[in-house]
Amino acid sequence: MRDDFPLVRPAPRLFTESLMTVTHLQEGPDSPGSQAHSASPGRENGNPKPRKTLRWRGLVSVAALAAVALTYTQAVTRAADGDLDPTFGNGGKVLTGFRSPGFFGTDMAIQPDGKIVATNASQQNGLGIILTRHLPDGSLDPNFVTVNIDTPNLLAMDVALQNDGKILVGARNQDSFTGHLLRFNVDGTLDASFGSNGTVTLESTCDTIAIQPDGKIVVGGADFSPPNTPSDDGFIHFEVVRLNPDGSRDLPFGNGGGSVKLLQLGRLAEANSVHIQPDGRIVVAGLVFNDIGAEIVVVRFTADGSLDTTFDGDGIALTNFGGGVSFPVAATLQSDGKILVTSAYSAIGPAGPFRSVLARYNVDGSLDADFGTDGLVLLNLNPGAQFVRALALQADGKIVQVGGDPFTLLRFDTQGALDPTFGTNGVLTTPIEGGSQATDIAIQRDGRLVVIGRAGNDTAIIRYQIQPPAHTLTFFLHGRDIPGTVGGLTMNETAPPAQILIHVGRDPSWFSAPTLNGTFLAGSSVQVVLPCSFGLSLPKTVRLATTNPHGKDEQLLGQVTEGLRFCQTQTLTVPVATPATLSDRRLKLTIKSSGAIDLPLRLGSQTFLRVTNFAGTP
């Protein structure tokens, strides 16, 4: 998630409750209110804490950004990382607008089923929130009530998905500098069981959201304190709030009242990105502005909201850039507990030029000396790519930054070097007619990158192909239909707990769980390993096919026939033409007996289907 707007001093205004008007927008080409289409080809008190000061060594210059060619990749050709996905929208792009000039996407989240939930706004209509959901192919979901929260100056900042499928949207009022957290049901209607008719109003902004395993909600943002005198600009304080699952305050959290306000960060600070560690500790990244310029701040709290003193000594790590301005940060956690933070920085002022900043912190809050130069990667950016908006971490540890006009993606390896296998020397751009700006990025379960932002007067969602590394799949055969799968027997990646001998009939079939997304690469080997019951293998035909997730639309991959033989273990190789690409398909293995008796089969850890050199998921 990204906070896409630099921290500003708001006009003095007391806290007021905002009235929200909710309008359900009708979807479809015949609706007068909607349109969806695809695109064509330092601290105030006590002694100041020492800052981590950047030394601008080894600065990398990106002299030119390469345009992405729109290529259609057939099953016989493995797409390159960063190619536009031809199965999404029109050539990988989907543009959505509701006949409203200045329409743009602010944030998104991807559901486990691949549907994309997007927050949108309209500059012409004084902002407000429009929530949409797209099917995996990019089209609008007809089963989702597209909702318009028609509140002036309300801007959606973050969206998060609960385990039950409900949708949380965090927003800030750009005028009163207050926050709103809204919860929607799975069909897009407001959840009346949350807060007051689906909405919780906060005195601080609601710029970033994280959901704990127990369902509690952690919100980060900034609290505005009005000026005491006409010459006073007031205060903007870094604040974190925790709510119970029903939207009420978690009163034991923090300083009492369910919140933590870090006054020691000074009069101009905000939280931009919050994350929950597996051990329950809370990591929050943001910005601090003071008399020495802009600083990245990373704060770690214990589960009860206390500052974690094992993190940089007092729970607060500050990194100084030697003056200038910075844009709000994005952050993410690595599986080893290290913290990645990115932003865009100018030593001169808001007119630029800007540098992209990517920092990695160790679990103790120190900068990771093994990453980039002294824990930092600093890039000079072309004017169009000066705004770094968001950050994502691939399953292989590679790091993707996104932002810019046009849409610009930068990919780094695990040590912070630009990845030469992505785009041109690690930089990829996607021009869109009418001007564009990327605001957020998310990664699908199959590794594909999804980026949202603005294209002209529309929300743009673009999906890029990413090829996962090749690996070996092993599906163990079970003697029953495991709940949640399709009819027939189940094969999955978990071996049966004990070996059993069953009679499965003359033509049993097993369906893989879960479905597959990926490619049988050239040289893939497909083998079925079957122990021979009583030292004898009866004549049989082994057939491998694919089906849709419901076990229908069967398509043959290959088959092999074996005669009567004496054996201990039988390994049958099924001929499959490769490469072959699967998209949300199940494997169906059928073993058909050629005799007149039922087929005895011994199931256990030695009875399985194995596919080598498969690139995809699972």
KEMI-898849 format. One record per residue (C-alpha): residue in one letter; x, y, z. Coordinates in steps of 0.02 Angstrom, whole numbers, plus 32768, in hexadecimal, padded with zeros to 4 digits. Layout:
! residues N
 residuo    x    y    z
       a    X    Y    Z
...
//
This chain:
! residues 618
 residuo    x    y    z
       m 8000 8000 8000
       r 803A 80B0 7FDD
       d 8012 815A 8023
       d 8019 81B9 7F80
       f 801C 826B 7FBF
       p 80A7 82C7 8019
       l 8085 82FE 80C9
       v 803C 83AE 80CA
       r 8005 8428 8150
       p 7F46 842E 8148
       a 7EDF 84C9 8162
       p 7EB4 84DE 821C
       r 7E12 8481 823E
       l 7DC7 842F 82D6
       f 7D99 8378 82D3
       t 7CEB 835D 828B
       e 7C89 82C2 825E
       s 7C77 82B3 81A1
       l 7BD1 8284 8153
       m 7BE0 81FF 80CE
       t 7B6A 81E5 803D
       v 7B6E 8136 7FF2
       t 7B3B 8119 7F3E
       h 7B38 806F 7EEB
       l 7B7B 807F 7E3B
       q 7B32 800D 7DB8
       e 7BAE 7FB1 7D4D
       g 7BA5 7F81 7C97
       p 7BAD 7FD9 7BF0
       d 7AF6 800B 7BF1
       s 7AFB 8060 7C99
       p 7AF7 811E 7C90
       g 7B68 8131 7D28
       s 7BF6 80BE 7CFF
       q 7C76 8094 7C7C
       a 7CF8 800A 7C77
       h 7D68 7FEA 7BE4
       s 7E12 7FA5 7BB5
       a 7EA7 8000 7B6F
       s 7EEC 7FF3 7AC2
       p 7F9D 7FB3 7A8F
       g 82E8 82E3 8303
       r 828E 82ED 839F
       e 8250 837F 8408
       n 8278 8346 84B9
       g 8320 8311 8501
       n 83BF 82ED 84A1
       p 83A5 82C9 83EB
       k 83C3 8216 83B4
       p 8450 81FD 8335
       r 840A 81EB 8285
       k 8441 8171 8201
       t 848B 81EC 8183
       l 8495 81B9 80CD
       r 8539 81C3 8070
       w 8515 81D4 7FB7
       r 8591 8152 7F7C
       g 857F 80DF 7EE9
       l 84EA 813F 7EA4
       v 849A 80E4 7E12
       s 8456 8149 7D81
       v 83C6 8109 7D19
       a 83E2 8168 7C78
       a 8350 8124 7C16
       l 82B6 80BC 7C39
       a 8283 8038 7BBB
       a 81D4 8028 7B74
       v 8183 7F7E 7B81
       a 8153 7F29 7ADF
       l 80A4 7EE0 7ADC
       t 80C0 7E2A 7AAE
       y 8046 7D9B 7AAC
       t 809A 7D02 7AF7
       q 8055 7C5D 7ABD
       a 805F 7BBB 7B1E
       v 80FA 7B87 7ABD
       t 815B 7C23 7AF1
       r 8186 7C4E 7BA3
       a 8163 7D05 7BC2
       a 81EA 7D76 7C08
       d 81D7 7DC5 7CB2
       g 8180 7E6D 7C9C
       d 8123 7E41 7BFD
       l 8070 7E81 7BFF
       d 7FF4 7DF6 7C23
       p 7F88 7DD8 7B87
       t 7F03 7D7D 7BEF
       f 7EDC 7E1D 7C51
       g 7E6D 7EA4 7C06
       n 7EAA 7EDC 7B5C
       g 7F60 7EAD 7B49
       g 7F7E 7EB2 7C04
       k 7F28 7F59 7C28
       v 7E7F 7F84 7C71
       l 7E40 8037 7C79
       t 7DA7 805C 7CE5
       g 7D4A 8100 7CF5
       f 7C9D 8139 7D27
       r 7C92 81C6 7CA8
       s 7CE9 8236 7D24
       p 7D80 829D 7CF1
       g 7E11 8289 7D68
       f 7DE3 81D7 7D98
       f 7E77 8175 7DDF
       g 7EA2 80DB 7E45
       t 7EEF 80F2 7EF0
       d 7F0A 8044 7F37
       m 7EDD 7F8C 7F23
       a 7EE1 7EDE 7F6F
       i 7ED6 7E33 7F1D
       q 7E5F 7DB1 7F61
       p 7E95 7CF9 7F70
       d 7E25 7CD1 7ED9
       g 7E84 7D50 7E6F
       k 7E00 7DD8 7E6F
       i 7E44 7E89 7E81
       v 7DF5 7F05 7EFA
       a 7E1F 7FB8 7ECA
       t 7E03 8061 7F1B
       n 7DE6 80F3 7EA5
       a 7DC9 81AE 7EB0
       s 7D8D 823A 7E3F
       q 7DE4 82E2 7E44
       q 7D54 8337 7DEA
       n 7CD9 8300 7E70
       g 7D45 8339 7F01
       l 7D90 828C 7F21
       g 7D21 8211 7F80
       i 7D36 8153 7F79
       i 7CFD 80DF 7EEF
       l 7D1B 8027 7F16
       t 7D20 7FAB 7E85
       r 7D48 7EF3 7E72
       h 7D8F 7EA4 7DD7
       l 7D8C 7DEE 7DA1
       p 7E34 7D98 7D80
       d 7E25 7DC7 7CC7
       g 7E13 7E80 7CF3
       s 7D59 7E95 7CD2
       l 7CE9 7EE0 7D58
       d 7C9B 7E60 7DCC
       p 7BDD 7E5D 7DAD
       n 7BC2 7E12 7E5B
       f 7C12 7EA7 7EB3
       v 7BB2 7F46 7EDB
       t 7C24 7FD2 7EA3
       v 7C11 8055 7F2C
       n 7C2E 8110 7F29
       i 7C53 8163 7FD2
       d 7C28 8213 7F9A
       t 7C81 8278 8021
       p 7CE3 8311 7FE5
       n 7D9E 830F 8005
       l 7D9B 8259 803D
       l 7E2B 81F6 7FF0
       a 7E44 8139 7FFF
       m 7EF4 8113 803A
       d 7EF7 8056 8059
       v 7E8E 7FB9 8042
       a 7EA0 7F15 80A0
       l 7E46 7E6E 809A
       q 7E09 7E0E 8131
       n 7E10 7D50 8137
       d 7D52 7D4A 8128
       g 7D59 7DAD 8085
       k 7D1D 7E52 80CB
       i 7D77 7EED 808C
       l 7DC4 7F78 80F4
       v 7DE5 8022 80A6
       g 7E48 80AA 80FE
       a 7E32 815F 80CC
       r 7E64 820F 80FE
       n 7DFF 82AD 80F0
       q 7E72 8326 8097
       d 7E14 83BB 80E1
       s 7DF7 838F 8199
       f 7E8F 831B 81A0
       t 7E28 8293 81F5
       g 7E20 81DA 81CC
       h 7D98 815F 819B
       l 7DA0 80A2 819D
       l 7D16 804D 813B
       r 7CEA 7F95 8132
       f 7C8F 7F46 80A1
       n 7C3E 7E9C 8091
       v 7C79 7E23 800B
       d 7BF3 7E65 7F94
       g 7C2A 7F1B 7FA6
       t 7BA3 7F57 801E
       l 7BD6 7FB2 80BD
       d 7BE1 7F40 8155
       a 7B65 7F85 81D3
       s 7BB3 7F1C 825F
       f 7C53 7F83 8257
       g 7C5F 802A 82B2
       s 7BCC 8099 8288
       n 7B75 804F 81F0
       g 7C19 8010 81A9
       t 7C88 80A5 81D2
       v 7D00 80D3 825E
       t 7D36 818A 8266
       l 7DDF 81B4 82B2
       e 7E2F 8257 82E7
       s 7ECE 8220 828E
       t 7EDB 81F3 81D7
       c 7EC5 813F 81A0
       d 7F53 812D 8124
       t 7F8B 8079 813D
       i 7F36 7FDA 817E
       a 7F73 7F32 81BF
       i 7F07 7EA5 8201
       q 7F46 7E39 828F
       p 7F27 7D7C 8294
       d 7EA8 7D99 8320
       g 7E45 7E10 82B1
       k 7E7A 7EB1 8306
       i 7EA0 7F40 8290
       v 7F3B 7FAF 829C
       v 7F2D 8059 8247
       g 7FB9 80D5 8228
       g 7FB2 818C 81F7
       a 7FC6 823C 823B
       d 7F6A 829F 82C0
       f 7F53 8359 82A0
       s 7F54 83CF 8334
       p 7F10 847D 830A
       p 7F81 8515 8324
       n 7F7E 856F 83C9
       t 7FA7 8618 837C
       p 7F8B 8667 82D0
       s 8044 8654 82A8
       d 8048 859E 82DB
       d 8033 8519 8254
       g 7FF8 8496 82CF
       f 803E 83E8 82E5
       i 8034 8347 8280
       h 8063 82B3 82EC
       f 808C 81FF 82BF
       e 7FFE 8193 8304
       v 7FCF 80DB 8309
       v 7F21 80A0 833D
       r 7EE3 7FEF 835F
       l 7E2D 7FBC 834E
       n 7DCE 7F20 837F
       p 7D80 7EB9 82F2
       d 7CDA 7F15 8309
       g 7D2D 7FC0 82F3
       s 7D31 7FF1 83AC
       r 7DD2 8030 83F8
       d 7E48 7FAE 8443
       l 7E5B 8014 84E3
       p 7EEF 7FB6 8531
       f 7F5B 7FDB 8499
       g 7FE2 8061 84A2
       n 7FD1 80F6 8513
       g 7F1D 80D3 8541
       g 7E88 80F4 84D1
       g 7EC7 8077 8450
       s 7F4C 80E4 83FD
       v 8003 8119 8400
       k 8037 81C9 83D1
       l 80F3 81E5 83BF
       l 8109 829A 83F4
       q 81C5 8281 8400
       l 81D0 827B 8341
       g 81AA 8334 8337
       r 811F 83A0 82F4
       l 8118 835B 8242
       a 8115 829D 8233
       e 80A2 8216 81F0
       a 8091 8158 81E4
       n 8086 8117 8132
       s 8097 805A 8137
       v 806C 7FDE 81C3
       h 8093 7F23 81CB
       i 807B 7E98 824A
       q 810D 7E24 826D
       p 80EB 7D69 828A
       d 8113 7D82 8343
       g 808F 7E0A 8353
       r 8103 7E9F 8357
       i 80CE 7F33 82EC
       v 8142 7F8A 826F
       v 8111 8037 8232
       a 8172 809D 81B1
       g 8156 8155 818D
       l 81A3 8200 8179
       v 81E1 8289 81EB
       f 81FC 833E 81B4
       n 8265 83AF 8223
       d 82E9 8437 821B
       i 8369 83C0 81CE
       g 82F5 8386 8144
       a 8298 82E5 811F
       e 82BC 8242 8179
       i 827B 8192 8165
       v 823E 814E 820B
       v 8221 8097 8233
       v 81CE 8070 82D9
       r 81B1 7FC7 832A
       f 8131 7FAB 83B2
       t 8113 7F15 841F
       a 8069 7EC1 8412
       d 8023 7F32 849B
       g 8058 7FD3 8445
       s 80F5 7FF7 84A9
       l 8193 802C 844E
       d 8202 7F94 8432
       t 82AB 7FC2 847E
       t 8301 7F30 8426
       f 82EA 7F93 8384
       d 8372 8017 8370
       g 837B 8030 842D
       d 82D5 8089 8448
       g 8261 8042 83C2
       i 827F 80CF 8346
       a 82FA 80CC 82B3
       l 8317 8171 8255
       t 8373 8183 81B0
       n 83A4 8234 817C
       f 83B7 826C 80C7
       g 8412 830E 80E7
       g 8382 8387 80C9
       g 8301 8399 803F
       v 8256 8349 802F
       s 8217 8298 801F
       f 8177 8242 7FEA
       p 811C 81CB 8060
       v 816D 8122 8070
       a 8136 8071 8048
       a 8178 7FDC 80A7
       t 816E 7F1F 80AF
       l 81B4 7E93 811B
       q 8226 7E09 80DF
       s 820D 7D57 811E
       d 82AF 7D66 8183
       g 826B 7DFF 81E0
       k 82CF 7E82 8182
       i 8270 7F1F 8151
       l 826F 7F6E 80A4
       v 8240 8027 8093
       t 8237 8092 7FF7
       s 8213 8147 7FCF
       a 8243 81D2 7F56
       y 82B3 825F 7F92
       s 82ED 8309 7F54
       a 837B 8368 7FA4
       i 8340 8408 7F4E
       g 8286 8411 7F65
       p 81DF 83D7 7F1E
       a 8212 8406 7E6D
       g 8296 837C 7E70
       p 82FD 832C 7E2B
       f 82CE 8295 7E94
       r 832D 81FB 7EC9
       s 82E1 8153 7EED
       v 8310 8113 7F9A
       l 8309 805B 7FC8
       a 8343 802C 8077
       r 834E 7F87 80D3
       y 8353 7F7B 8190
       n 838A 7EE8 81F9
       v 8317 7EA0 827E
       d 836F 7F0C 8300
       g 834C 7FAE 82A0
       s 83FA 7FC8 8259
       l 8414 7FE1 819F
       d 8444 7F3E 8148
       a 84F9 7F54 810D
       d 84E5 7EC1 8095
       f 8460 7F1D 8032
       g 848E 7F9F 7FAF
       t 850D 8019 7FF7
       d 8507 801C 80B5
       g 8453 7FDF 80B1
       l 8416 8058 802C
       v 83F6 805B 7F71
       l 83EB 810A 7F27
       l 83B9 812A 7E73
       n 83B0 81C7 7E0A
       l 8309 81BF 7DAE
       n 82CE 820B 7D0D
       p 824E 8297 7D29
       g 81BB 8228 7CFA
       a 81ED 81A0 7D75
       q 8215 8210 7E08
       f 8187 81D7 7E7A
       v 81A0 812D 7ECA
       r 80F5 80FA 7F0B
       a 80F6 8045 7F41
       l 815D 7FAB 7F65
       a 8142 7EEF 7F55
       l 81A9 7E54 7F7C
       q 81A9 7DBE 7F07
       a 81AC 7D0C 7F47
       d 8262 7CFB 7F0E
       g 8294 7D94 7F76
       k 82A2 7E0D 7EE5
       i 8261 7EBC 7F09
       v 81F0 7F22 7E97
       q 81D8 7FDF 7EA5
       v 814E 8037 7E45
       g 8120 80EB 7E1E
       g 8140 816E 7D9B
       d 80EF 81B4 7D00
       p 80E4 8148 7C99
       f 80CE 80AB 7D03
       t 817F 807D 7D38
       l 81B8 7FDD 7D8E
       l 8267 7FC1 7DD3
       r 829D 7F13 7E0C
       f 832F 7EF0 7E7F
       d 8381 7E4E 7EB2
       t 838F 7E19 7F68
       q 842C 7E81 7F80
       g 83E4 7F23 7F39
       a 842E 7F1F 7E8A
       l 83BD 7F44 7DF4
       d 8388 7EA0 7DA4
       p 83C7 7E99 7CEF
       t 8349 7E10 7CC3
       f 82B8 7E88 7CDC
       g 828C 7F0E 7C5C
       t 8328 7F6D 7C27
       n 83AE 7F5B 7CAC
       g 8329 7F46 7D32
       v 82B6 7FD4 7CFB
       l 8212 7FBC 7C9E
       t 8197 8041 7C65
       t 80E8 8033 7C1B
       p 80B2 80CF 7BBC
       i 7FF7 80F4 7BBB
       e 7FAA 8178 7B4B
       g 7F6E 8210 7BAB
       g 7FEE 8206 7C36
       s 7FF4 818E 7CC7
       q 8032 8176 7D78
       a 8041 80D4 7DDA
       t 8009 80D6 7E91
       d 800F 8023 7ED2
       i 804C 7F73 7EAB
       a 8015 7EC6 7EE4
       i 8050 7E17 7EBB
       q 7FD9 7D8A 7E90
       r 7FED 7CDB 7ED7
       d 8035 7CA3 7E30
       g 80B8 7D2E 7E35
       r 806E 7DA3 7DB4
       l 807F 7E5D 7DDB
       v 7FE5 7ECC 7DE0
       v 7FFA 7F8A 7DDE
       i 7F72 800D 7DF5
       g 7F72 80C8 7DD7
       r 7F34 814D 7D61
       a 7F2D 8150 7CA3
       g 7EE7 81F1 7C5E
       n 7E3D 8201 7CB2
       d 7E2D 8149 7CDE
       t 7E6A 80CC 7D5E
       a 7EEC 805D 7D0D
       i 7F10 7FAB 7D46
       i 7F9E 7F53 7CEE
       r 7FD6 7E9F 7D06
       y 8086 7E63 7CDF
       q 80C0 7DB1 7CC8
       i 8142 7D6A 7D3E
       q 8189 7CBE 7D21
       p 81A7 7C5F 7DC3
       p 8241 7BF0 7DCC
       a 822E 7B3D 7D91
       h 8213 7AB9 7E17
       t 81D3 7A08 7E30
       l 811D 79E6 7E5C
       t 80EF 7949 7EBC
       f 8038 791B 7ED5
       f 8014 7888 7F4A
       l 7F7C 781C 7F27
       h 7EF7 7811 7FB0
       g 7E6E 7791 7FC5
       r 7DE3 780E 7FDD
       d 7D9B 78B3 7FA0
       i 7DE2 7936 8015
       p 7D5F 79BB 8041
       g 7D6F 7A59 7FDA
       t 7DA8 79FF 7F3C
       v 7D43 79BF 7EA9
       g 7CEE 7916 7E9A
       g 7D5E 787F 7E88
       l 7DFA 785A 7EEE
       t 7E79 78DE 7F21
       m 7F33 78EE 7F03
       n 7F95 7976 7F5A
       e 8042 79A2 7F9C
       t 8026 794D 8044
       a 804D 7893 8052
       p 7FCB 7822 80A5
       p 7FF4 7805 815D
       a 7FFB 7747 8148
       q 8007 76C8 80BB
       i 7F61 7676 808F
       l 7F28 75F6 800F
       i 7E86 7621 7FB7
       h 7E1F 75E4 7F26
       v 7DF5 767E 7EC2
       g 7D8E 7633 7E36
       r 7DBA 7621 7D7F
       d 7DD6 76D8 7D50
       p 7DF4 7748 7DE9
       s 7E20 7800 7DCF
       w 7E82 7878 7E3E
       f 7E76 7936 7E34
       s 7F03 79A8 7E6B
       a 7EE7 7A23 7EF8
       p 7F07 7AB2 7EE4
       t 7EF9 7AE5 7E2F
       l 7F94 7B09 7DC8
       n 7FCF 7BAA 7D77
       g 806E 7B9A 7D13
       t 80CB 7B3F 7C8A
       f 810E 7A91 7C6B
       l 81B4 7ACC 7C25
       a 8211 7A77 7B98
       g 8261 79DD 7BE1
       s 81DB 79C4 7C66
       s 81C5 7911 7C9E
       v 811C 78CE 7CDA
       q 8126 782B 7D3B
       v 80AA 77C1 7D9E
       v 80F8 7754 7E25
       l 808F 76C0 7E60
       p 80C4 7636 7ED9
       c 8098 758B 7E92
       s 801C 7536 7F05
       f 804E 7481 7F28
       g 80E3 7497 7EB3
       l 8073 749E 7E1B
       s 8036 752D 7DAC
       l 7F96 750E 7D4D
       p 7F7E 7553 7C9D
       k 7F48 7608 7CA2
       t 7F40 76AD 7C45
       v 7F7C 774A 7C9F
       r 7F2C 77E8 7C5C
       l 7F5A 789C 7C8C
       a 7EE7 792E 7C62
       t 7EBB 79DB 7CA2
       t 7E11 7A1E 7CD8
       n 7DC9 7AC2 7D12
       p 7DC0 7ADF 7DD0
       h 7D18 7A82 7DD4
       g 7D5B 79E4 7D81
       k 7D0B 7A0C 7CD8
       d 7D4D 7A3E 7C2B
       e 7DC6 79AB 7C24
       q 7E5C 79BB 7BAF
       l 7ED4 792A 7B93
       l 7F8E 7945 7BB4
       g 7FC9 7892 7B92
       q 7FB4 77DA 7BBD
       v 8018 7738 7BC7
       t 7FE2 7680 7BC7
       e 803E 75FA 7C2A
       g 8027 753C 7C20
       l 8030 74B7 7CA7
       r 80D8 74B3 7D00
       f 812D 747A 7D9E
       c 8176 750B 7E02
       q 818F 755D 7EAA
       t 8177 7611 7E6F
       q 8138 7649 7DC7
       t 816B 76F2 7D7C
       l 8104 7726 7CE6
       t 8139 77BB 7C7B
       v 80A5 7817 7C2F
       p 80D3 786C 7B8B
       v 80A1 7923 7B91
       a 80C5 799F 7B06
       t 812A 7A2F 7B53
       p 812B 7ABD 7B70
       a 8075 7AC0 7BA8
       t 8025 7B4E 7C0A
       l 7F9B 7B3A 7C8C
       s 7F30 7BC5 7CD4
       d 7EC7 7B98 7D6D
       r 7EBC 7AE1 7D38
       r 7EB8 7A3F 7D9A
       l 7F1B 79A6 7D68
       k 7EAE 790B 7D55
       l 7F04 7863 7D63
       t 7E9E 77CA 7D2D
       i 7EDC 7717 7D40
       k 7E6F 76A3 7CD9
       s 7E7A 75E9 7CF6
       s 7E82 757D 7C5A
       g 7E48 74E3 7CB7
       a 7DA0 74AB 7CF7
       i 7DC8 74C5 7DAF
       d 7DD8 755D 7E1D
       l 7E84 75AD 7E26
       p 7EDD 7594 7ECD
       l 7F4B 7629 7EF8
       r 7FBF 7647 7F8A
       l 7FB9 7700 7FBD
       g 803D 7759 8024
       s 80D9 77C2 8013
       q 8115 7756 7F82
       t 8079 776E 7F15
       f 807D 7813 7EB9
       l 807A 7879 7E19
       r 811A 78DD 7DFC
       v 8137 796C 7D81
       t 81E7 79B0 7D6A
       n 8218 7A59 7D21
       f 8171 7AAE 7D45
       a 8170 7B6C 7D50
       g 80DA 7BAC 7DB0
       t 806F 7B8F 7E48
       p 8059 7B2D 7EB3
//
